[in-house]
Amino acid sequence: MLIEKPLTPGDIVTIKITTGDEIIARLVEVKDNEYVISKPLALMATDTGMGLGPFAFTISPDTKIPINRSTVVFCARTDPDTAKTYIGNTSSLQTV
């Protein structure tokens, strides 16, 4: 059995919430009752496949958002390829 290290601030995580939304974000903090995230993007279907778009259109991308853990189906580290795409979409630096 593999033992996975716990999530830590700075990790890129995927959060599935009870509404069915899948959010990819940077983890800021894990609290007893909530996950605090920043730069959330939602996974969405596009004409060419899956894509990333704003999770909330009217907030600053750097806003720290608390997600109540009672509304979370799961929170897990995002796979490396998707995390690289996420970082490319949320960073002013370009990855190679």
Residue pairs with C-beta under 8 A, 6 or more apart in sequence:
4 77
7 13
7 27
7 30
7 75
7 76
7 77
8 27
9 27
9 28
9 29
9 30
10 26
10 27
11 26
11 27
11 77
12 24
12 25
12 26
12 27
12 77
12 78
12 83
12 86
12 87
13 24
13 25
13 26
13 27
13 35
13 37
13 75
13 76
13 77
13 78
14 22
14 23
14 24
14 43
14 75
14 76
14 77
14 78
14 82
15 22
15 23
15 24
15 25
15 35
15 37
15 67
15 72
15 74
15 75
16 22
16 23
16 72
16 73
16 74
16 75
17 23
17 67
17 71
17 72
17 73
18 71
18 72
18 73
19 71
21 42
21 55
22 42
22 43
23 37
23 40
23 41
23 42
23 43
23 55
23 67
24 40
24 41
24 42
24 43
24 52
24 78
24 82
24 83
24 86
25 37
25 38
25 39
25 40
25 41
25 55
25 65
26 37
26 38
26 39
26 90
27 35
27 36
27 37
28 36
28 37
28 38
28 64
29 35
29 36
30 36
31 66
32 69
33 68
33 69
33 70
34 66
34 67
34 68
34 69
35 66
35 67
35 69
35 72
35 75
36 64
36 65
36 66
36 67
37 64
37 65
37 67
38 61
38 62
38 63
38 64
38 65
39 61
39 62
39 90
40 55
40 56
40 65
41 52
41 53
41 54
41 55
41 86
41 89
41 90
42 52
42 53
42 54
42 55
43 50
43 51
43 52
44 50
44 51
44 52
44 53
45 51
52 85
52 86
52 89
56 65
59 65
61 90
78 86
84 95
87 95
88 94
88 95
